[in-house]
Amino acid sequence: MRTIRNLSGIYFRLQNKETGKWENICFEDLSESDQDKVMETKSDVWLKSLAKNLANTINRIGYQFDLMGE
């Protein structure tokens, strides 16, 4: 199970399989199978927008913590 971090602010409403309750969960905190379910019916424009938003999140985190890849 992934640690819930809520970094991107790109939320989806999904039903928790364990509790049955509906929850708001950020895209990056979803399991890979739930990410696939979210994306399978989306348009190319939507997917490009998702990628750009996630890229902005990575850049914001890198800037905030002065991180650089090797």
Beta strands, then each sheet from edge to edge (+ up, - down):
strand 1: 11-15
strand 2: 22-26
sheet 1: 1+ 2-
end
